[in-house]
Amino acid sequence: MTAPLRLRRDADALVANWRWLAKLSGPAACGAAIKADGYGLGARWVLETLARAGCRDFFVATWDEAVALRALPDGCTLSVLHGVRDEDMVVATASAARPVLNTPAQVARWRPTGRSCDVMVDTGMNRLGLSPHDDMSGLRIETLMSHLACADEDSAMNEAQCAAFIALDTPAQRRSLANSAGICLGLDYAFGLTRPGLALYGGIPRAEAVGHIAQVAFPEAQVVQVRRVPAGNTVGYGATFRPARDTDVAVLNIGYADGYLRGFASRGTCGGGRFPVIGRVSMDLIAIDISGYDVGEGDWIGVDYDLPSAGARSGLSQYELLAGLGRRFFRC
Ligand SMILES: *Cc1c(COP(=O)(O)O)cnc(C)c1O
């Protein structure tokens, strides 16, 4: 099987990013969020690569994702962030993974199993989690966690959430508060376990990470056709691009169905900045200006995907850029 679209994944960069985050986590263990298929990179590949480097604590969102990972490498644990529904119980009680309990109903559902679990407590984000005064008795809590709402900003909310987290008196083996951005806030936020996602995969959550985090995901698309577009003609849907002089154009096998969204129209670049994206993004195709370069049918072209700059160009978040990478990439 060959596809005209591939995602080159740099395992060394992934490991180096994890090591930097682990170092910044000090004495805390450093885990990895691998939900949404490892932020689009392939959860199984991330799991195996980071487990070899020494990572032990992994997080997915749902039991579907836990099952899709298959067997865990030796010594690794997996937590399911969305907790456990009635319809998950058969799978969950047979699984090596454990739920992160978020609601009183989930607590009531899990307590009779006597099995270990994690617990998420809400300290101000008002997304998932129990209230500090909810009944957590009778649970065997491995990791007590909370989640920061504004870790990527210098917000008073960070300290307030940290203080509220410290004030909890729920017994647990260890505690965990920080995502990627939270790790950059310093050791006060590390507790016993950190949970980076974005920065593992090349995202820059805060200025502190600039120069330390390397790009991991490199989309590359094959040229389906090249053509010379005479001055005054137009390219693509809506005829939005009309060159003033004769222009050499390559049409690449990538489009919005692959996560290369229309925010890149006339703004994205390929080939390390050499080839501007011209006109609109189609479902399966884009056009680039290759004037002055020798590019032919079948050539592979790198789609520039450094996350901070691609985000600034497209208006998408670094998270969206990764998680949107579609199913048609051959991941290599
Ligand atoms: C996704 C997630 C993380 C990882 O967050 P990043 O911002 O990607 O580092 C950590 N904790 C929880 C609860 C999450 O849902």
The ligand as a MOL file (V3000), in Angstrom:
LIG
                    3D

  0  0  0     0  0            999 V3000
M  V30 BEGIN CTAB
M  V30 COUNTS 15 15 0 0 0
M  V30 BEGIN ATOM
M  V30 1 C -5.1750 16.7860 27.0850 0
M  V30 2 C -4.8740 16.8550 28.5240 0
M  V30 3 C -3.5690 17.0810 28.9760 0
M  V30 4 C -2.4410 17.4510 28.0420 0
M  V30 5 O -2.5770 18.8400 27.7540 0
M  V30 6 P -1.5740 19.6360 26.8040 0
M  V30 7 O -2.0550 21.0420 26.8880 0
M  V30 8 O -1.7430 19.0530 25.4410 0
M  V30 9 O -0.1980 19.4570 27.3320 0
M  V30 10 C -3.3360 16.9870 30.3350 0
M  V30 11 N -4.3480 16.7300 31.2080 0
M  V30 12 C -5.6270 16.5530 30.8080 0
M  V30 13 C -6.6830 16.3020 31.8000 0
M  V30 14 C -5.9360 16.6300 29.4490 0
M  V30 15 O -7.1950 16.4710 29.0530 0
M  V30 END ATOM
M  V30 BEGIN BOND
M  V30 1 1 1 2
M  V30 2 1 2 3
M  V30 3 2 2 14
M  V30 4 1 3 4
M  V30 5 2 3 10
M  V30 6 1 4 5
M  V30 7 1 5 6
M  V30 8 2 6 7
M  V30 9 1 6 8
M  V30 10 1 6 9
M  V30 11 1 10 11
M  V30 12 2 11 12
M  V30 13 1 12 13
M  V30 14 1 12 14
M  V30 15 1 14 15
M  V30 END BOND
M  V30 END CTAB
M  END
